[in-house]
Amino acid sequence: MSARMEKAEEAVNREEIVSKFEEEGLDPHQWGNAPNYEYGWHSHGYHKVLYCVSGSIMFHTKDGDFDLAPGDRLDVEPGTEHAATVGPDGVQCLEAAR
């Protein structure tokens, strides 16, 4: 599969998410968007690792949609076409390239 999501089993805070990145040797950056913002279809030449910190965001891929809430992780393989729609409360994410 070109993208894979892991649902959070329990609520996590930003510091816990940063710790998860550090355990994998990744240096994340934070980004966010206002409610209902839409990203058009695109792809990256790297493996994207993303955690939703607050709010929500729906990632769209050719294989299906992934609805992320706080603490959820999404891995997107290089070259995977995807788009995204931010939820009604906006979103804050942490993301790193592998």
C-alpha positions as a Markdown table, in Angstrom:
| # | Residue | x | y | z |
|---|---|---|---|---|
| 1 | Met | 0.0 | 0.0 | 0.0 |
| 2 | Ser | 1.2 | 3.5 | -0.8 |
| 3 | Ala | 0.0 | 5.0 | 2.5 |
| 4 | Arg | -0.6 | 3.5 | 5.9 |
| 5 | Met | -2.3 | 5.0 | 9.0 |
| 6 | Glu | -2.0 | 4.1 | 12.7 |
| 7 | Lys | -4.9 | 5.2 | 14.9 |
| 8 | Ala | -3.9 | 6.5 | 18.3 |
| 9 | Glu | -5.0 | 4.2 | 21.1 |
| 10 | Glu | -5.1 | 7.0 | 23.6 |
| 11 | Ala | -4.7 | 10.8 | 23.6 |
| 12 | Val | -1.1 | 12.0 | 23.2 |
| 13 | Asn | 0.4 | 15.4 | 23.5 |
| 14 | Arg | 2.9 | 17.2 | 21.3 |
| 15 | Glu | 5.8 | 16.3 | 23.5 |
| 16 | Glu | 4.9 | 12.6 | 23.3 |
| 17 | Ile | 4.7 | 12.8 | 19.5 |
| 18 | Val | 8.1 | 14.6 | 19.3 |
| 19 | Ser | 9.5 | 11.8 | 21.4 |
| 20 | Lys | 8.2 | 9.2 | 18.9 |
| 21 | Phe | 10.0 | 11.1 | 16.1 |
| 22 | Glu | 13.2 | 11.2 | 18.1 |
| 23 | Glu | 13.1 | 7.5 | 18.7 |
| 24 | Glu | 13.1 | 7.0 | 14.9 |
| 25 | Gly | 15.9 | 9.5 | 14.5 |
| 26 | Leu | 13.6 | 12.0 | 12.7 |
| 27 | Asp | 13.6 | 15.8 | 13.1 |
| 28 | Pro | 10.0 | 17.0 | 12.6 |
| 29 | His | 8.7 | 20.4 | 11.6 |
| 30 | Gln | 5.3 | 21.7 | 12.6 |
| 31 | Trp | 2.7 | 23.1 | 10.2 |
| 32 | Gly | -1.0 | 23.8 | 10.3 |
| 33 | Asn | -3.9 | 25.2 | 8.4 |
| 34 | Ala | -7.2 | 26.9 | 8.9 |
| 35 | Pro | -10.5 | 25.0 | 8.8 |
| 36 | Asn | -11.5 | 23.5 | 5.5 |
| 37 | Tyr | -8.2 | 24.3 | 3.7 |
| 38 | Glu | -7.6 | 22.0 | 0.7 |
| 39 | Tyr | -4.3 | 20.7 | -0.7 |
| 40 | Gly | -4.4 | 19.6 | -4.3 |
| 41 | Trp | -3.0 | 16.4 | -5.6 |
| 42 | His | 0.8 | 16.1 | -5.4 |
| 43 | Ser | 3.5 | 13.7 | -4.4 |
| 44 | His | 6.9 | 13.8 | -2.7 |
| 45 | Gly | 10.2 | 12.1 | -3.5 |
| 46 | Tyr | 10.6 | 11.0 | 0.1 |
| 47 | His | 8.8 | 8.9 | 2.7 |
| 48 | Lys | 6.6 | 11.3 | 4.7 |
| 49 | Val | 5.9 | 10.6 | 8.4 |
| 50 | Leu | 3.1 | 12.7 | 9.8 |
| 51 | Tyr | 1.3 | 12.9 | 13.1 |
| 52 | Cys | -1.9 | 15.0 | 13.7 |
| 53 | Val | -1.3 | 17.0 | 16.9 |
| 54 | Ser | -4.7 | 18.8 | 17.1 |
| 55 | Gly | -7.8 | 19.3 | 14.9 |
| 56 | Ser | -8.3 | 16.9 | 12.0 |
| 57 | Ile | -7.3 | 16.3 | 8.4 |
| 58 | Met | -8.4 | 13.9 | 5.7 |
| 59 | Phe | -5.7 | 12.6 | 3.4 |
| 60 | His | -6.9 | 11.3 | 0.0 |
| 61 | Thr | -5.0 | 8.7 | -2.0 |
| 62 | Lys | -5.8 | 6.6 | -5.0 |
| 63 | Asp | -6.1 | 3.6 | -2.5 |
| 64 | Gly | -8.6 | 5.4 | -0.2 |
| 65 | Asp | -9.0 | 8.1 | 2.4 |
| 66 | Phe | -7.3 | 8.5 | 5.8 |
| 67 | Asp | -9.1 | 10.5 | 8.5 |
| 68 | Leu | -6.5 | 11.7 | 11.0 |
| 69 | Ala | -7.4 | 12.9 | 14.5 |
| 70 | Pro | -5.0 | 13.9 | 17.3 |
| 71 | Gly | -2.3 | 11.3 | 17.9 |
| 72 | Asp | -2.9 | 9.5 | 14.6 |
| 73 | Arg | 0.1 | 8.7 | 12.3 |
| 74 | Leu | 0.3 | 8.6 | 8.5 |
| 75 | Asp | 3.2 | 7.2 | 6.5 |
| 76 | Val | 3.2 | 8.1 | 2.8 |
| 77 | Glu | 5.6 | 6.3 | 0.5 |
| 78 | Pro | 7.7 | 8.2 | -2.0 |
| 79 | Gly | 5.9 | 9.1 | -5.2 |
| 80 | Thr | 2.4 | 8.4 | -3.7 |
| 81 | Glu | -0.1 | 10.9 | -5.1 |
| 82 | His | -2.2 | 12.4 | -2.3 |
| 83 | Ala | -4.4 | 15.4 | -1.5 |
| 84 | Ala | -5.8 | 16.6 | 1.8 |
| 85 | Thr | -8.8 | 18.4 | 3.3 |
| 86 | Val | -8.5 | 20.1 | 6.7 |
| 87 | Gly | -11.3 | 19.5 | 9.2 |
| 88 | Pro | -13.8 | 22.1 | 10.5 |
| 89 | Asp | -11.5 | 23.1 | 13.5 |
| 90 | Gly | -8.3 | 23.5 | 11.5 |
| 91 | Val | -5.3 | 21.2 | 12.0 |
| 92 | Gln | -1.8 | 21.2 | 13.5 |
| 93 | Cys | 0.6 | 18.5 | 12.4 |
| 94 | Leu | 4.2 | 17.4 | 12.9 |
| 95 | Glu | 5.9 | 16.0 | 9.9 |
| 96 | Ala | 9.3 | 14.6 | 8.9 |
| 97 | Ala | 11.0 | 13.0 | 5.9 |
| 98 | Arg | 12.6 | 9.6 | 6.1 |
